[in-house]
């Protein structure tokens, strides 16, 4: 009896595997791609962070020496401070402005499609093209912004060359480049809000600001929490803007990702040190994401 039951289970299992063989084949292709291009680099990066790796000698194990060297480097703390400053400023513009812009676009009745395309257009441009375009705008000689200031008889600015304006200049570039994606996400969420809620609020005599506070924002709470997390993770990894606009040696704008590049490709070609910095960034962002999701679980 047991033997017949075991034989029957084995036959059903073989038949199920055979019937889903094609699905397993497609799944294996995806797993191989993830293993080669995502999981293996991740594991390899963690291993490199505990090794001395450069062009001079063969790799060898150094334990926690790379992390100790990071904490002893004054530029390490400068990079984290600049990264946090960039993230904070980017959230002020890149989190609030798209929401307001989405609400405005949602109320438009004429040329709505044109303005939506115009807002999303920068997202379709390659990031390097966006940065080079703004590099021309910021040019201290014949750049667009200084030309406009001269035309208005106002004092010119050094923009990315000045320590007082360099960081905010980078934030403006990043905000303009990524504004469209967040705006369209908010706009899609706004169009999903039932109109009956606004009609009920109007019947109760709610003003525009009251409808915004008690209807619109509560209905957007989930997407706002998700976008906040995604934007923090994205801005903490800023690289192209400071790399192209201010270089890798400017202490006012060097970020964590720029410092990783410096360690690996410009200063001492120390890939172990760069990997250690990458692991620290991964741990910080992972811990922040876990804490954020735990604290906002009830809100979502």
C-alpha contacts under 8 A as a table, 3 or more apart, distances in Angstrom:
res1	aa1	res2	aa2	distance
1	X	4	X	5.23
1	X	5	X	6.30
2	X	5	X	5.08
2	X	6	X	6.09
3	X	6	X	5.11
3	X	7	X	6.06
4	X	7	X	5.01
4	X	8	X	6.08
5	X	8	X	5.04
5	X	9	X	6.19
6	X	9	X	5.13
6	X	10	X	6.15
7	X	10	X	5.13
7	X	11	X	6.13
8	X	11	X	5.09
8	X	12	X	6.21
9	X	12	X	5.14
9	X	13	X	6.09
10	X	13	X	5.04
10	X	14	X	6.11
11	X	14	X	5.16
11	X	15	X	6.10
12	X	15	X	5.03
12	X	16	X	6.05
13	X	16	X	5.08
13	X	17	X	6.18
14	X	17	X	5.13
14	X	18	X	6.05
15	X	18	X	5.03
15	X	19	X	6.02
16	X	19	X	5.11
16	X	20	X	6.22
17	X	20	X	5.20
17	X	21	X	5.79
18	X	21	X	5.05
19	X	22	X	7.68
20	X	23	X	5.20
20	X	24	X	6.23
21	X	24	X	5.08
21	X	25	X	6.16
22	X	25	X	4.95
22	X	26	X	6.39
23	X	26	X	5.23
23	X	27	X	6.13
24	X	27	X	4.89
24	X	28	X	5.95
25	X	28	X	5.15
25	X	29	X	6.44
26	X	29	X	5.27
26	X	30	X	6.63
27	X	30	X	5.23
27	X	31	X	6.23
28	X	31	X	4.93
28	X	32	X	6.04
29	X	32	X	5.16
29	X	33	X	6.33
30	X	33	X	5.13
30	X	34	X	6.22
31	X	34	X	5.09
31	X	35	X	5.97
32	X	35	X	5.00
32	X	36	X	6.11
33	X	36	X	5.25
33	X	37	X	5.92
33	X	38	X	7.69
34	X	37	X	5.40
34	X	38	X	5.02
34	X	39	X	6.12
35	X	38	X	5.72
35	X	39	X	4.74
35	X	40	X	5.57
36	X	39	X	6.50
36	X	40	X	5.49
36	X	41	X	7.36
37	X	40	X	6.49
37	X	41	X	6.42
38	X	41	X	5.67
38	X	42	X	6.24
39	X	42	X	5.08
39	X	43	X	6.21
40	X	43	X	5.20
40	X	44	X	5.88
41	X	44	X	4.91
41	X	45	X	5.83
42	X	45	X	5.17
42	X	46	X	6.45
43	X	46	X	5.22
43	X	47	X	6.37
44	X	47	X	5.10
44	X	48	X	6.11
45	X	48	X	5.01
45	X	49	X	6.32
45	X	275	X	5.57
45	X	276	X	7.99
45	X	278	X	7.86
45	X	279	X	7.43
46	X	49	X	5.28
46	X	50	X	7.24
46	X	275	X	6.85
46	X	276	X	7.37
46	X	279	X	6.39
47	X	50	X	5.65
47	X	51	X	6.89
48	X	51	X	5.04
48	X	52	X	7.46
48	X	53	X	7.18
48	X	271	X	7.26
48	X	272	X	5.08
48	X	275	X	5.90
48	X	276	X	7.45
49	X	52	X	7.95
49	X	66	X	6.69
49	X	67	X	7.95
49	X	271	X	7.97
49	X	272	X	4.77
49	X	273	X	6.31
49	X	274	X	7.45
49	X	275	X	4.69
49	X	276	X	4.19
49	X	277	X	7.88
49	X	279	X	7.25
50	X	61	X	6.08
50	X	62	X	5.68
50	X	63	X	4.76
50	X	64	X	6.08
50	X	65	X	7.48
50	X	66	X	6.69
50	X	272	X	6.72
50	X	276	X	7.33
51	X	59	X	6.31
51	X	60	X	5.41
51	X	61	X	4.37
51	X	62	X	5.09
51	X	63	X	6.68
51	X	66	X	7.69
51	X	272	X	5.51
52	X	59	X	5.42
52	X	60	X	5.46
52	X	61	X	6.33
52	X	62	X	6.18
52	X	66	X	7.84
52	X	270	X	7.29
52	X	271	X	7.49
52	X	272	X	5.24
52	X	273	X	7.69
53	X	57	X	7.42
53	X	58	X	6.91
53	X	59	X	4.75
53	X	60	X	7.15
53	X	270	X	5.95
53	X	271	X	5.36
53	X	272	X	5.15
54	X	57	X	6.36
54	X	58	X	7.48
54	X	59	X	7.24
54	X	269	X	5.74
54	X	270	X	5.12
54	X	271	X	6.04
54	X	272	X	7.63
55	X	58	X	7.80
55	X	269	X	7.11
62	X	65	X	5.75
62	X	66	X	7.40
63	X	66	X	7.45
64	X	67	X	5.39
64	X	68	X	6.37
65	X	68	X	5.03
65	X	69	X	6.12
66	X	69	X	5.08
66	X	70	X	6.30
66	X	272	X	6.76
66	X	273	X	5.28
66	X	276	X	6.30
67	X	70	X	5.02
67	X	71	X	6.46
67	X	273	X	7.43
67	X	276	X	6.15
67	X	277	X	7.68
68	X	71	X	5.29
68	X	72	X	6.33
69	X	72	X	5.12
69	X	73	X	6.34
69	X	273	X	7.86
70	X	73	X	5.25
70	X	76	X	6.20
70	X	273	X	7.34
70	X	277	X	7.37
71	X	74	X	7.59
71	X	76	X	6.64
71	X	77	X	7.80
72	X	76	X	7.89
73	X	76	X	5.40
73	X	77	X	7.60
74	X	77	X	5.77
74	X	78	X	6.63
75	X	78	X	4.84
75	X	79	X	5.98
75	X	251	X	7.72
76	X	79	X	5.28
76	X	80	X	6.51
76	X	256	X	7.71
76	X	259	X	7.62
77	X	80	X	5.16
77	X	81	X	6.14
78	X	81	X	5.09
78	X	82	X	6.12
78	X	251	X	7.18
78	X	254	X	7.46
78	X	255	X	7.81
79	X	82	X	5.17
79	X	83	X	6.02
79	X	251	X	7.91
79	X	253	X	7.80
79	X	254	X	5.42
79	X	255	X	4.37
79	X	256	X	5.09
79	X	259	X	6.85
80	X	83	X	5.00
80	X	84	X	6.11
80	X	255	X	6.45
80	X	256	X	5.98
81	X	84	X	5.25
81	X	85	X	6.12
82	X	85	X	4.98
82	X	86	X	6.02
82	X	252	X	7.08
82	X	253	X	6.15
82	X	254	X	6.60
82	X	255	X	5.70
83	X	86	X	5.08
83	X	87	X	6.11
83	X	235	X	7.93
83	X	236	X	5.98
83	X	238	X	7.78
83	X	254	X	7.87
83	X	255	X	5.04
83	X	256	X	6.37
84	X	87	X	5.00
84	X	88	X	6.12
84	X	236	X	7.09
85	X	88	X	5.16
85	X	89	X	6.18
86	X	89	X	5.24
86	X	90	X	5.87
86	X	167	X	6.80
86	X	168	X	7.90
86	X	171	X	6.61
86	X	235	X	7.25
86	X	236	X	7.81
87	X	90	X	5.06
87	X	91	X	6.14
87	X	232	X	6.40
87	X	235	X	5.34
87	X	236	X	6.02
88	X	91	X	5.26
88	X	92	X	6.49
89	X	92	X	5.15
89	X	93	X	6.64
89	X	168	X	7.42
89	X	171	X	6.69
90	X	93	X	5.36
90	X	94	X	5.30
90	X	95	X	7.48
90	X	171	X	5.55
90	X	172	X	7.93
90	X	174	X	7.53
90	X	175	X	6.63
90	X	235	X	7.16
91	X	94	X	4.96
91	X	95	X	4.89
91	X	96	X	7.23
91	X	231	X	7.43
91	X	232	X	7.55
92	X	95	X	5.97
92	X	96	X	6.09
92	X	97	X	7.86
93	X	96	X	5.75
93	X	97	X	5.49
93	X	175	X	6.58
94	X	97	X	5.83
94	X	98	X	6.40
94	X	175	X	5.19
94	X	178	X	7.65
94	X	179	X	6.44
95	X	98	X	6.06
95	X	99	X	6.86
95	X	182	X	7.99
95	X	227	X	8.00
95	X	228	X	7.07
95	X	231	X	7.82
96	X	99	X	5.38
96	X	100	X	6.45
97	X	100	X	5.23
97	X	101	X	6.03
97	X	179	X	7.97
98	X	101	X	4.96
98	X	102	X	5.93
98	X	179	X	6.02
98	X	180	X	7.49
98	X	182	X	5.98
98	X	183	X	4.59
98	X	186	X	7.52
99	X	102	X	5.12
99	X	103	X	6.30
99	X	182	X	7.82
99	X	183	X	6.28
99	X	186	X	6.24
100	X	103	X	5.19
100	X	104	X	6.27
101	X	104	X	5.05
101	X	105	X	6.13
101	X	183	X	6.61
102	X	105	X	5.06
102	X	106	X	6.00
102	X	183	X	5.21
102	X	184	X	6.89
102	X	186	X	5.88
102	X	187	X	5.01
102	X	190	X	7.93
103	X	106	X	5.07
103	X	107	X	6.51
103	X	187	X	7.01
103	X	190	X	7.48
104	X	107	X	5.34
104	X	108	X	6.63
105	X	108	X	5.22
105	X	112	X	6.59
105	X	115	X	7.49
105	X	116	X	7.28
105	X	187	X	7.52
106	X	187	X	6.45
106	X	190	X	7.23
106	X	191	X	7.43
108	X	111	X	7.46
108	X	112	X	5.71
109	X	112	X	6.22
111	X	114	X	5.29
111	X	115	X	6.45
112	X	115	X	5.39
112	X	116	X	6.23
113	X	116	X	5.16
113	X	117	X	6.28
114	X	117	X	5.28
114	X	118	X	6.17
115	X	118	X	4.88
115	X	119	X	6.09
116	X	119	X	5.17
116	X	120	X	6.23
116	X	184	X	7.71
117	X	120	X	5.12
117	X	121	X	5.87
118	X	121	X	5.20
118	X	122	X	7.99
119	X	122	X	7.14
119	X	179	X	7.26
119	X	180	X	5.09
119	X	183	X	7.86
120	X	123	X	5.60
120	X	124	X	7.09
120	X	179	X	7.36
120	X	180	X	4.02
120	X	181	X	6.47
120	X	184	X	7.63
121	X	124	X	5.42
121	X	125	X	7.01
121	X	180	X	7.13
122	X	125	X	5.32
122	X	130	X	7.37
122	X	176	X	7.03
122	X	177	X	5.21
122	X	178	X	7.20
122	X	179	X	7.90
122	X	180	X	6.97
123	X	126	X	7.66
123	X	177	X	5.74
123	X	178	X	5.88
123	X	179	X	7.59
123	X	180	X	6.09
123	X	181	X	6.73
125	X	129	X	6.54
125	X	130	X	6.59
126	X	129	X	5.32
126	X	130	X	6.56
127	X	130	X	5.11
127	X	131	X	6.29
127	X	177	X	7.40
127	X	240	X	7.58
128	X	131	X	5.10
128	X	132	X	6.12
128	X	240	X	7.16
129	X	132	X	5.19
129	X	133	X	6.08
130	X	133	X	5.13
130	X	134	X	6.33
130	X	173	X	7.70
130	X	177	X	6.76
131	X	134	X	5.18
131	X	135	X	6.01
131	X	173	X	6.92
131	X	240	X	7.54
131	X	241	X	6.25
131	X	244	X	7.01
131	X	245	X	7.36
132	X	135	X	4.79
132	X	136	X	6.46
132	X	244	X	7.66
133	X	136	X	5.36
133	X	137	X	6.58
134	X	137	X	4.70
134	X	138	X	6.09
134	X	173	X	6.78
135	X	138	X	5.13
135	X	139	X	6.15
135	X	245	X	6.26
136	X	139	X	5.17
136	X	143	X	5.44
136	X	144	X	7.01
137	X	143	X	4.72
137	X	144	X	4.61
137	X	145	X	5.60
137	X	146	X	8.00
138	X	143	X	5.51
138	X	144	X	6.98
138	X	145	X	6.29
138	X	146	X	7.48
138	X	158	X	7.63
138	X	159	X	5.96
138	X	160	X	6.93
139	X	142	X	6.11
139	X	143	X	4.20
139	X	144	X	7.48
139	X	145	X	7.94
139	X	146	X	7.61
139	X	158	X	7.83
139	X	159	X	7.93
140	X	143	X	5.98
140	X	146	X	6.53
140	X	156	X	7.87
140	X	157	X	6.86
140	X	158	X	5.38
140	X	159	X	7.24
141	X	146	X	7.23
142	X	146	X	6.77
142	X	147	X	6.20
143	X	146	X	5.59
143	X	147	X	6.08
144	X	147	X	5.08
144	X	148	X	6.23
145	X	148	X	5.17
145	X	149	X	6.26
146	X	149	X	4.84
146	X	150	X	6.05
146	X	156	X	5.45
146	X	157	X	6.74
147	X	150	X	5.14
147	X	151	X	6.18
148	X	151	X	5.01
148	X	152	X	6.27
149	X	152	X	5.10
149	X	153	X	6.13
149	X	154	X	5.01
149	X	155	X	6.54
149	X	156	X	5.96
150	X	153	X	4.88
150	X	154	X	5.79
150	X	155	X	7.08
150	X	156	X	6.81
151	X	154	X	7.63
157	X	162	X	7.95
158	X	161	X	5.21
158	X	162	X	5.43
158	X	165	X	7.75
159	X	162	X	5.77
159	X	165	X	5.37
159	X	166	X	5.70
159	X	169	X	6.34
160	X	163	X	7.58
160	X	165	X	6.34
160	X	166	X	4.09
160	X	167	X	7.47
160	X	169	X	6.21
160	X	170	X	7.67
160	X	245	X	6.69
160	X	246	X	6.24
161	X	165	X	7.79
161	X	166	X	6.22
161	X	246	X	7.14
162	X	165	X	5.52
162	X	166	X	5.60
163	X	166	X	5.41
163	X	167	X	7.56
163	X	252	X	6.03
164	X	167	X	7.48
165	X	168	X	5.48
165	X	169	X	6.01
166	X	169	X	5.14
166	X	170	X	6.47
166	X	246	X	7.82
166	X	252	X	7.30
166	X	253	X	6.98
167	X	170	X	5.19
167	X	171	X	6.35
167	X	252	X	7.29
167	X	253	X	6.12
168	X	171	X	4.93
168	X	172	X	6.24
169	X	172	X	5.26
169	X	173	X	6.57
170	X	173	X	5.25
170	X	174	X	6.34
170	X	241	X	5.96
170	X	242	X	6.70
170	X	245	X	7.74
171	X	174	X	5.14
171	X	175	X	5.99
172	X	175	X	5.11
172	X	176	X	6.09
173	X	176	X	5.31
173	X	177	X	6.16
173	X	241	X	7.29
174	X	177	X	5.17
174	X	178	X	6.20
174	X	241	X	7.19
175	X	178	X	5.39
175	X	179	X	5.55
176	X	179	X	5.32
176	X	180	X	7.93
177	X	180	X	7.49
178	X	181	X	5.99
178	X	182	X	7.15
179	X	182	X	5.79
179	X	183	X	6.17
180	X	183	X	5.05
180	X	184	X	6.17
181	X	184	X	5.43
181	X	185	X	6.39
182	X	185	X	5.12
182	X	186	X	6.25
182	X	227	X	7.43
183	X	186	X	5.20
183	X	187	X	6.05
184	X	187	X	4.78
184	X	188	X	6.04
185	X	188	X	5.20
185	X	189	X	6.33
185	X	223	X	7.89
186	X	189	X	5.08
186	X	190	X	6.09
186	X	220	X	7.62
186	X	223	X	7.29
187	X	190	X	4.98
187	X	191	X	6.27
188	X	191	X	5.26
188	X	192	X	6.49
189	X	192	X	5.12
189	X	193	X	6.84
189	X	220	X	6.60
189	X	223	X	7.43
190	X	193	X	5.48
190	X	216	X	7.43
190	X	220	X	7.25
191	X	194	X	7.95
193	X	197	X	7.81
193	X	216	X	7.72
193	X	219	X	6.77
194	X	197	X	5.91
194	X	198	X	7.69
195	X	198	X	5.41
195	X	199	X	6.37
196	X	199	X	4.94
196	X	200	X	6.03
197	X	200	X	5.21
197	X	201	X	6.22
197	X	215	X	6.90
198	X	201	X	4.99
198	X	202	X	6.11
198	X	211	X	6.88
198	X	215	X	7.10
199	X	202	X	5.11
199	X	203	X	6.22
200	X	203	X	5.10
200	X	204	X	6.32
201	X	204	X	5.05
201	X	205	X	6.46
201	X	206	X	5.35
201	X	211	X	6.51
202	X	205	X	5.01
202	X	206	X	5.28
202	X	207	X	7.37
202	X	211	X	7.99
203	X	206	X	7.46
206	X	209	X	7.96
206	X	210	X	5.53
206	X	211	X	6.06
207	X	210	X	5.07
207	X	211	X	6.15
208	X	211	X	5.19
208	X	212	X	6.21
209	X	212	X	4.94
209	X	213	X	6.09
210	X	213	X	5.04
210	X	214	X	5.85
210	X	215	X	7.81
211	X	214	X	5.34
211	X	215	X	5.18
211	X	216	X	6.51
212	X	215	X	5.66
212	X	216	X	4.75
212	X	217	X	6.11
213	X	216	X	6.24
213	X	217	X	5.61
213	X	218	X	7.37
214	X	217	X	6.60
214	X	218	X	6.36
215	X	218	X	5.74
215	X	219	X	6.24
216	X	219	X	5.33
216	X	220	X	6.28
217	X	220	X	5.01
217	X	221	X	6.08
218	X	221	X	5.12
219	X	222	X	7.52
220	X	223	X	5.59
220	X	224	X	5.99
221	X	224	X	5.12
221	X	225	X	6.19
221	X	299	X	7.66
221	X	300	X	7.51
222	X	225	X	5.29
222	X	226	X	6.33
222	X	299	X	7.43
222	X	300	X	5.46
223	X	226	X	5.09
223	X	227	X	6.01
224	X	227	X	5.22
224	X	228	X	6.02
225	X	228	X	5.15
225	X	229	X	6.47
225	X	296	X	7.70
225	X	300	X	7.88
226	X	229	X	5.35
226	X	230	X	6.31
227	X	230	X	4.99
227	X	231	X	5.88
228	X	231	X	5.25
228	X	232	X	6.19
229	X	232	X	5.29
229	X	233	X	6.31
229	X	289	X	7.11
229	X	292	X	7.64
230	X	233	X	5.22
230	X	234	X	6.09
231	X	234	X	4.96
231	X	235	X	5.93
232	X	235	X	5.30
232	X	236	X	6.03
233	X	236	X	5.34
233	X	237	X	6.77
233	X	285	X	6.61
234	X	237	X	5.43
234	X	238	X	6.87
235	X	238	X	5.17
236	X	256	X	7.85
237	X	256	X	7.23
237	X	257	X	5.97
238	X	241	X	7.00
238	X	242	X	7.66
238	X	255	X	7.24
238	X	257	X	6.53
239	X	242	X	5.86
239	X	243	X	5.91
239	X	255	X	7.30
239	X	257	X	5.57
239	X	258	X	5.83
240	X	243	X	5.12
240	X	244	X	5.93
241	X	244	X	5.54
241	X	245	X	5.82
241	X	246	X	7.86
242	X	245	X	5.28
242	X	246	X	5.21
242	X	247	X	6.11
242	X	248	X	7.37
242	X	253	X	6.18
242	X	254	X	6.83
242	X	255	X	7.66
242	X	258	X	7.47
243	X	246	X	6.03
243	X	247	X	4.63
243	X	248	X	5.78
243	X	258	X	6.64
244	X	247	X	5.79
246	X	249	X	7.89
246	X	250	X	6.34
246	X	253	X	7.02
247	X	250	X	6.27
248	X	254	X	6.27
248	X	258	X	6.18
248	X	259	X	7.48
248	X	262	X	6.79
249	X	254	X	7.00
250	X	253	X	5.77
250	X	254	X	5.97
251	X	254	X	5.34
254	X	258	X	5.81
254	X	259	X	6.56
255	X	258	X	5.11
255	X	259	X	6.08
256	X	259	X	5.09
256	X	260	X	6.25
256	X	277	X	7.74
256	X	281	X	7.76
257	X	260	X	5.02
257	X	261	X	6.36
257	X	278	X	7.99
258	X	261	X	5.04
258	X	262	X	6.21
259	X	262	X	4.85
259	X	263	X	6.17
259	X	274	X	7.89
260	X	263	X	5.22
260	X	264	X	6.27
260	X	273	X	7.98
260	X	274	X	4.80
260	X	275	X	7.65
260	X	277	X	6.32
260	X	278	X	6.94
261	X	264	X	5.20
261	X	265	X	5.74
261	X	266	X	7.14
261	X	274	X	7.15
262	X	265	X	5.56
262	X	266	X	4.87
262	X	267	X	5.67
262	X	269	X	7.94
263	X	266	X	6.47
263	X	267	X	5.78
263	X	268	X	6.18
263	X	269	X	5.90
263	X	270	X	5.58
263	X	271	X	6.83
263	X	273	X	6.43
263	X	274	X	5.27
264	X	267	X	7.33
264	X	268	X	6.97
264	X	269	X	4.45
264	X	270	X	5.08
264	X	271	X	4.86
264	X	273	X	7.52
264	X	274	X	5.51
265	X	268	X	7.23
265	X	269	X	5.02
265	X	270	X	7.73
266	X	269	X	6.31
270	X	273	X	5.47
270	X	274	X	6.45
271	X	274	X	4.94
271	X	275	X	5.95
272	X	275	X	5.03
272	X	276	X	6.18
273	X	276	X	5.06
273	X	277	X	6.35
274	X	277	X	5.14
274	X	278	X	6.24
275	X	278	X	4.92
275	X	279	X	6.14
276	X	279	X	5.07
276	X	280	X	6.29
277	X	280	X	5.14
277	X	281	X	6.32
278	X	281	X	5.10
278	X	282	X	6.15
279	X	282	X	4.94
279	X	283	X	6.12
280	X	283	X	5.09
280	X	284	X	6.12
281	X	284	X	5.14
281	X	285	X	6.11
282	X	285	X	5.30
282	X	286	X	5.91
283	X	286	X	5.04
283	X	287	X	5.95
284	X	287	X	5.26
284	X	288	X	6.06
285	X	288	X	5.06
285	X	289	X	5.99
286	X	289	X	5.13
286	X	290	X	6.19
287	X	290	X	5.20
287	X	291	X	6.15
288	X	291	X	5.15
288	X	292	X	5.92
289	X	292	X	5.03
289	X	293	X	6.04
290	X	293	X	5.28
290	X	294	X	6.15
291	X	294	X	5.10
291	X	295	X	6.16
292	X	295	X	5.21
292	X	296	X	6.07
293	X	296	X	5.18
293	X	297	X	5.69
294	X	297	X	5.28
295	X	298	X	7.36
296	X	299	X	5.12
296	X	300	X	6.35
297	X	300	X	5.39
